[in-house]
Amino acid sequence: MAATSLFRLVCKEFERRYLLAELRQHGWNRQRTARDLGISSRSLYYKLAQHGLRPDDEVPEEYEGPDDAADEAADDAVGVA
């Protein structure tokens, strides 16, 4: 896998995990989440659609992404042991 492809995959996975953590923190209140992230509600809804995130089918904590290498790289990027 090319380095740029891996980088994009890691960035996408990081964004998905970050959004999910923020949404959980705010009880899936998208207005408050968007405000705390400093983005418009419309931008947040777009990002949720991009990542396929919906409150009714929330991804469990132990979610394993589509690519183990990308998961490990995303964990390393955010300092997860």
N, CA, C and O atoms as CSV, one atom per row, in Angstrom:
chain,resi,resn,atom,element,x,y,z
A,1,MET,N,N,0.856,-1.178,0.000
A,1,MET,CA,C,0.000,0.000,0.000
A,1,MET,C,C,0.896,1.233,0.000
A,1,MET,O,O,1.856,1.313,0.767
A,2,ALA,N,N,0.583,2.174,-0.847
A,2,ALA,CA,C,1.362,3.400,-0.934
A,2,ALA,C,C,1.203,4.207,0.352
A,2,ALA,O,O,0.166,4.145,1.013
A,3,ALA,N,N,2.231,4.955,0.690
A,3,ALA,CA,C,2.231,5.737,1.922
A,3,ALA,C,C,1.078,6.748,1.948
A,3,ALA,O,O,0.456,6.950,2.991
A,4,THR,N,N,0.793,7.380,0.807
A,4,THR,CA,C,-0.296,8.369,0.785
A,4,THR,C,C,-1.645,7.702,0.996
A,4,THR,O,O,-2.521,8.280,1.640
A,5,SER,N,N,-1.831,6.496,0.467
A,5,SER,CA,C,-3.085,5.772,0.664
A,5,SER,C,C,-3.255,5.390,2.128
A,5,SER,O,O,-4.345,5.514,2.686
A,6,LEU,N,N,-2.177,4.927,2.747
A,6,LEU,CA,C,-2.227,4.567,4.156
A,6,LEU,C,C,-2.500,5.806,5.005
A,6,LEU,O,O,-3.274,5.752,5.961
A,7,PHE,N,N,-1.865,6.915,4.655
A,7,PHE,CA,C,-2.081,8.165,5.390
A,7,PHE,C,C,-3.549,8.586,5.331
A,7,PHE,O,O,-4.135,8.952,6.350
A,8,ARG,N,N,-4.133,8.533,4.149
A,8,ARG,CA,C,-5.548,8.903,3.999
A,8,ARG,C,C,-6.450,7.975,4.804
A,8,ARG,O,O,-7.407,8.422,5.436
A,9,LEU,N,N,-6.143,6.693,4.777
A,9,LEU,CA,C,-6.927,5.713,5.517
A,9,LEU,C,C,-6.828,5.961,7.023
A,9,LEU,O,O,-7.827,5.885,7.739
A,10,VAL,N,N,-5.624,6.257,7.492
A,10,VAL,CA,C,-5.411,6.533,8.918
A,10,VAL,C,C,-6.140,7.813,9.318
A,10,VAL,O,O,-6.765,7.859,10.377
A,11,CYS,N,N,-6.071,8.844,8.493
A,11,CYS,CA,C,-6.765,10.109,8.789
A,11,CYS,C,C,-8.275,9.904,8.839
A,11,CYS,O,O,-8.948,10.447,9.715
A,12,LYS,N,N,-8.806,9.129,7.908
A,12,LYS,CA,C,-10.236,8.871,7.879
A,12,LYS,C,C,-10.664,8.105,9.135
A,12,LYS,O,O,-11.684,8.427,9.745
A,13,GLU,N,N,-9.887,7.097,9.514
A,13,GLU,CA,C,-10.213,6.312,10.707
A,13,GLU,C,C,-10.099,7.162,11.971
A,13,GLU,O,O,-10.916,7.026,12.882
A,14,PHE,N,N,-9.098,8.033,12.034
A,14,PHE,CA,C,-8.947,8.938,13.176
A,14,PHE,C,C,-10.164,9.856,13.290
A,14,PHE,O,O,-10.716,10.035,14.375
A,15,GLU,N,N,-10.579,10.439,12.154
A,15,GLU,CA,C,-11.727,11.335,12.164
A,15,GLU,C,C,-12.976,10.593,12.627
A,15,GLU,O,O,-13.750,11.129,13.420
A,16,ARG,N,N,-13.185,9.364,12.144
A,16,ARG,CA,C,-14.351,8.575,12.536
A,16,ARG,C,C,-14.359,8.338,14.043
A,16,ARG,O,O,-15.384,8.515,14.702
A,17,ARG,N,N,-13.213,7.936,14.581
A,17,ARG,CA,C,-13.117,7.667,16.015
A,17,ARG,C,C,-13.307,8.949,16.840
A,17,ARG,O,O,-13.951,8.931,17.889
A,18,TYR,N,N,-12.749,10.038,16.362
A,18,TYR,CA,C,-12.871,11.314,17.071
A,18,TYR,C,C,-14.318,11.777,17.093
A,18,TYR,O,O,-14.828,12.192,18.133
A,19,LEU,N,N,-14.979,11.705,15.942
A,19,LEU,CA,C,-16.389,12.087,15.884
A,19,LEU,C,C,-17.227,11.216,16.805
A,19,LEU,O,O,-18.093,11.721,17.520
A,20,LEU,N,N,-16.979,9.924,16.793
A,20,LEU,CA,C,-17.730,9.005,17.640
A,20,LEU,C,C,-17.534,9.327,19.117
A,20,LEU,O,O,-18.491,9.303,19.891
A,21,ALA,N,N,-16.307,9.626,19.507
A,21,ALA,CA,C,-16.033,9.985,20.906
A,21,ALA,C,C,-16.752,11.269,21.292
A,21,ALA,O,O,-17.326,11.350,22.378
A,22,GLU,N,N,-16.730,12.266,20.426
A,22,GLU,CA,C,-17.409,13.530,20.701
A,22,GLU,C,C,-18.925,13.343,20.780
A,22,GLU,O,O,-19.583,13.912,21.652
A,23,LEU,N,N,-19.463,12.554,19.878
A,23,LEU,CA,C,-20.901,12.293,19.889
A,23,LEU,C,C,-21.315,11.580,21.174
A,23,LEU,O,O,-22.335,11.919,21.773
A,24,ARG,N,N,-20.540,10.610,21.589
A,24,ARG,CA,C,-20.843,9.906,22.843
A,24,ARG,C,C,-20.792,10.869,24.021
A,24,ARG,O,O,-21.643,10.818,24.908
A,25,GLN,N,N,-19.805,11.737,24.029
A,25,GLN,CA,C,-19.647,12.704,25.122
A,25,GLN,C,C,-20.883,13.590,25.244
A,25,GLN,O,O,-21.258,13.999,26.342
A,26,HIS,N,N,-21.507,13.880,24.114
A,26,HIS,CA,C,-22.672,14.763,24.096
A,26,HIS,C,C,-23.980,13.993,23.960
A,26,HIS,O,O,-25.009,14.565,23.601
A,27,GLY,N,N,-23.936,12.696,24.250
A,27,GLY,CA,C,-25.159,11.897,24.177
A,27,GLY,C,C,-25.801,11.903,22.803
A,27,GLY,O,O,-27.025,11.850,22.690
A,28,TRP,N,N,-25.005,11.964,21.780
A,28,TRP,CA,C,-25.430,12.001,20.379
A,28,TRP,C,C,-26.245,13.255,20.047
A,28,TRP,O,O,-27.002,13.258,19.076
A,29,ASN,N,N,-26.098,14.307,20.834
A,29,ASN,CA,C,-26.718,15.584,20.500
A,29,ASN,C,C,-25.826,16.255,19.455
A,29,ASN,O,O,-24.754,16.774,19.765
A,30,ARG,N,N,-26.295,16.228,18.225
A,30,ARG,CA,C,-25.464,16.700,17.116
A,30,ARG,C,C,-25.268,18.210,17.111
A,30,ARG,O,O,-24.238,18.693,16.642
A,31,GLN,N,N,-26.233,18.961,17.621
A,31,GLN,CA,C,-26.072,20.417,17.687
A,31,GLN,C,C,-24.930,20.795,18.630
A,31,GLN,O,O,-24.064,21.596,18.278
A,32,ARG,N,N,-24.936,20.215,19.829
A,32,ARG,CA,C,-23.876,20.513,20.802
A,32,ARG,C,C,-22.521,19.996,20.324
A,32,ARG,O,O,-21.493,20.644,20.520
A,33,THR,N,N,-22.532,18.831,19.700
A,33,THR,CA,C,-21.281,18.263,19.185
A,33,THR,C,C,-20.681,19.182,18.139
A,33,THR,O,O,-19.489,19.484,18.188
A,34,ALA,N,N,-21.493,19.630,17.196
A,34,ALA,CA,C,-21.008,20.531,16.146
A,34,ALA,C,C,-20.469,21.818,16.748
A,34,ALA,O,O,-19.417,22.307,16.335
A,35,ARG,N,N,-21.185,22.367,17.721
A,35,ARG,CA,C,-20.742,23.607,18.365
A,35,ARG,C,C,-19.382,23.410,19.042
A,35,ARG,O,O,-18.487,24.243,18.898
A,36,ASP,N,N,-19.232,22.310,19.777
A,36,ASP,CA,C,-17.953,22.040,20.450
A,36,ASP,C,C,-16.813,21.800,19.460
A,36,ASP,O,O,-15.664,22.151,19.730
A,37,LEU,N,N,-17.136,21.205,18.323
A,37,LEU,CA,C,-16.113,20.962,17.306
A,37,LEU,C,C,-15.791,22.222,16.502
A,37,LEU,O,O,-14.793,22.268,15.783
A,38,GLY,N,N,-16.639,23.239,16.627
A,38,GLY,CA,C,-16.408,24.479,15.886
A,38,GLY,C,C,-16.755,24.363,14.413
A,38,GLY,O,O,-16.172,25.042,13.568
A,39,ILE,N,N,-17.721,23.484,14.114
A,39,ILE,CA,C,-18.173,23.325,12.731
A,39,ILE,C,C,-19.684,23.497,12.695
A,39,ILE,O,O,-20.350,23.442,13.728
A,40,SER,N,N,-20.213,23.704,11.504
A,40,SER,CA,C,-21.661,23.845,11.365
A,40,SER,C,C,-22.329,22.481,11.527
A,40,SER,O,O,-21.704,21.439,11.327
A,41,SER,N,N,-23.589,22.509,11.887
A,41,SER,CA,C,-24.357,21.263,11.985
A,41,SER,C,C,-24.388,20.550,10.643
A,41,SER,O,O,-24.326,19.323,10.573
A,42,ARG,N,N,-24.485,21.330,9.591
A,42,ARG,CA,C,-24.507,20.752,8.246
A,42,ARG,C,C,-23.211,19.998,7.955
A,42,ARG,O,O,-23.237,18.912,7.376
A,43,SER,N,N,-22.078,20.579,8.358
A,43,SER,CA,C,-20.791,19.899,8.157
A,43,SER,C,C,-20.724,18.610,8.961
A,43,SER,O,O,-20.213,17.597,8.482
A,44,LEU,N,N,-21.244,18.649,10.188
A,44,LEU,CA,C,-21.233,17.444,11.012
A,44,LEU,C,C,-22.099,16.357,10.383
A,44,LEU,O,O,-21.686,15.200,10.316
A,45,TYR,N,N,-23.289,16.715,9.923
A,45,TYR,CA,C,-24.165,15.731,9.282
A,45,TYR,C,C,-23.488,15.125,8.049
A,45,TYR,O,O,-23.614,13.927,7.795
A,46,TYR,N,N,-22.779,15.944,7.294
A,46,TYR,CA,C,-22.054,15.457,6.120
A,46,TYR,C,C,-20.987,14.450,6.536
A,46,TYR,O,O,-20.855,13.393,5.918
A,47,LYS,N,N,-20.225,14.773,7.583
A,47,LYS,CA,C,-19.174,13.876,8.066
A,47,LYS,C,C,-19.764,12.575,8.606
A,47,LYS,O,O,-19.196,11.502,8.403
A,48,LEU,N,N,-20.900,12.669,9.292
A,48,LEU,CA,C,-21.549,11.460,9.794
A,48,LEU,C,C,-21.967,10.557,8.642
A,48,LEU,O,O,-21.810,9.338,8.708
A,49,ALA,N,N,-22.497,11.163,7.590
A,49,ALA,CA,C,-22.895,10.384,6.416
A,49,ALA,C,C,-21.670,9.755,5.751
A,49,ALA,O,O,-21.721,8.600,5.328
A,50,GLN,N,N,-20.573,10.505,5.656
A,50,GLN,CA,C,-19.345,9.971,5.062
A,50,GLN,C,C,-18.859,8.729,5.795
A,50,GLN,O,O,-18.404,7.768,5.175
A,51,HIS,N,N,-18.960,8.758,7.106
A,51,HIS,CA,C,-18.454,7.657,7.924
A,51,HIS,C,C,-19.526,6.618,8.250
A,51,HIS,O,O,-19.243,5.618,8.909
A,52,GLY,N,N,-20.738,6.851,7.796
A,52,GLY,CA,C,-21.820,5.912,8.054
A,52,GLY,C,C,-22.194,5.816,9.524
A,52,GLY,O,O,-22.636,4.764,9.985
A,53,LEU,N,N,-22.020,6.906,10.264
A,53,LEU,CA,C,-22.332,6.913,11.695
A,53,LEU,C,C,-23.767,7.359,11.921
A,53,LEU,O,O,-24.185,8.419,11.456
A,54,ARG,N,N,-24.516,6.527,12.648
A,54,ARG,CA,C,-25.890,6.845,13.016
A,54,ARG,C,C,-26.106,6.392,14.453
A,54,ARG,O,O,-25.567,5.363,14.860
A,55,PRO,N,N,-26.887,7.146,15.233
A,55,PRO,CA,C,-27.068,6.789,16.643
A,55,PRO,C,C,-27.778,5.458,16.846
A,55,PRO,O,O,-27.544,4.788,17.851
A,56,ASP,N,N,-28.637,5.062,15.916
A,56,ASP,CA,C,-29.395,3.832,16.102
A,56,ASP,C,C,-28.572,2.573,15.829
A,56,ASP,O,O,-28.998,1.473,16.179
A,57,ASP,N,N,-27.413,2.720,15.217
A,57,ASP,CA,C,-26.546,1.555,15.013
A,57,ASP,C,C,-25.112,1.913,15.390
A,57,ASP,O,O,-24.170,1.662,14.637
A,58,GLU,N,N,-24.973,2.503,16.571
A,58,GLU,CA,C,-23.669,2.944,17.045
A,58,GLU,C,C,-22.679,1.793,17.061
A,58,GLU,O,O,-23.010,0.662,17.418
A,59,VAL,N,N,-21.467,2.113,16.668
A,59,VAL,CA,C,-20.395,1.140,16.618
A,59,VAL,C,C,-19.909,0.866,18.032
A,59,VAL,O,O,-19.622,1.809,18.770
A,60,PRO,N,N,-19.807,-0.404,18.435
A,60,PRO,CA,C,-19.335,-0.701,19.791
A,60,PRO,C,C,-17.883,-0.295,19.998
A,60,PRO,O,O,-17.135,-0.134,19.033
A,61,GLU,N,N,-17.486,-0.131,21.252
A,61,GLU,CA,C,-16.127,0.275,21.609
A,61,GLU,C,C,-15.063,-0.611,20.960
A,61,GLU,O,O,-14.019,-0.118,20.534
A,62,GLU,N,N,-15.324,-1.914,20.885
A,62,GLU,CA,C,-14.308,-2.832,20.386
A,62,GLU,C,C,-14.329,-2.977,18.863
A,62,GLU,O,O,-13.828,-3.964,18.324
A,63,TYR,N,N,-14.904,-2.000,18.177
A,63,TYR,CA,C,-14.977,-2.020,16.715
A,63,TYR,C,C,-13.603,-2.229,16.097
A,63,TYR,O,O,-12.632,-1.570,16.470
A,64,GLU,N,N,-13.536,-3.137,15.166
A,64,GLU,CA,C,-12.312,-3.362,14.391
A,64,GLU,C,C,-12.578,-2.853,12.990
A,64,GLU,O,O,-13.511,-3.303,12.325
A,65,GLY,N,N,-11.771,-1.928,12.546
A,65,GLY,CA,C,-11.935,-1.314,11.236
A,65,GLY,C,C,-11.706,-2.293,10.103
A,65,GLY,O,O,-11.402,-3.463,10.340
A,66,PRO,N,N,-11.851,-1.824,8.877
A,66,PRO,CA,C,-11.725,-2.704,7.719
A,66,PRO,C,C,-10.296,-3.179,7.484
A,66,PRO,O,O,-10.084,-4.160,6.771
A,67,ASP,N,N,-9.335,-2.514,8.060
A,67,ASP,CA,C,-7.943,-2.856,7.805
A,67,ASP,C,C,-7.162,-2.782,9.117
A,67,ASP,O,O,-7.026,-1.704,9.696
A,68,ASP,N,N,-6.651,-3.912,9.586
A,68,ASP,CA,C,-5.937,-3.940,10.862
A,68,ASP,C,C,-4.750,-2.982,10.891
A,68,ASP,O,O,-4.489,-2.363,11.923
A,69,ALA,N,N,-4.032,-2.849,9.788
A,69,ALA,CA,C,-2.876,-1.955,9.739
A,69,ALA,C,C,-3.313,-0.511,9.952
A,69,ALA,O,O,-2.630,0.254,10.632
A,70,ALA,N,N,-4.439,-0.141,9.377
A,70,ALA,CA,C,-4.939,1.225,9.543
A,70,ALA,C,C,-5.378,1.453,10.982
A,70,ALA,O,O,-5.144,2.526,11.538
A,71,ASP,N,N,-6.011,0.456,11.588
A,71,ASP,CA,C,-6.415,0.579,12.992
A,71,ASP,C,C,-5.202,0.774,13.897
A,71,ASP,O,O,-5.198,1.652,14.760
A,72,GLU,N,N,-4.188,-0.038,13.695
A,72,GLU,CA,C,-2.985,0.068,14.518
A,72,GLU,C,C,-2.318,1.423,14.319
A,72,GLU,O,O,-1.872,2.037,15.288
A,73,ALA,N,N,-2.244,1.895,13.085
A,73,ALA,CA,C,-1.622,3.184,12.808
A,73,ALA,C,C,-2.451,4.314,13.421
A,73,ALA,O,O,-1.888,5.281,13.934
A,74,ALA,N,N,-3.778,4.202,13.373
A,74,ALA,CA,C,-4.627,5.244,13.974
A,74,ALA,C,C,-4.463,5.243,15.489
A,74,ALA,O,O,-4.417,6.306,16.107
A,75,ASP,N,N,-4.375,4.058,16.093
A,75,ASP,CA,C,-4.141,3.972,17.539
A,75,ASP,C,C,-2.822,4.614,17.900
A,75,ASP,O,O,-2.748,5.372,18.867
A,76,ASP,N,N,-1.776,4.325,17.142
A,76,ASP,CA,C,-0.474,4.911,17.405
A,76,ASP,C,C,-0.524,6.430,17.273
A,76,ASP,O,O,0.119,7.142,18.044
A,77,ALA,N,N,-1.282,6.928,16.304
A,77,ALA,CA,C,-1.354,8.371,16.050
A,77,ALA,C,C,-2.005,9.105,17.216
A,77,ALA,O,O,-1.658,10.252,17.498
A,78,VAL,N,N,-2.947,8.453,17.896
A,78,VAL,CA,C,-3.632,9.104,19.007
A,78,VAL,C,C,-3.110,8.645,20.364
A,78,VAL,O,O,-3.618,9.072,21.401
A,79,GLY,N,N,-2.100,7.780,20.365
A,79,GLY,CA,C,-1.469,7.353,21.610
A,79,GLY,C,C,-2.223,6.296,22.370
A,79,GLY,O,O,-2.091,6.210,23.591
A,80,VAL,N,N,-3.016,5.483,21.685
A,80,VAL,CA,C,-3.747,4.402,22.336
A,80,VAL,C,C,-2.814,3.218,22.497
A,80,VAL,O,O,-2.126,2.826,21.554
A,81,ALA,N,N,-2.792,2.644,23.702
A,81,ALA,CA,C,-1.892,1.511,23.954
A,81,ALA,C,C,-2.495,0.233,23.460
A,81,ALA,O,O,-1.882,-0.827,23.586
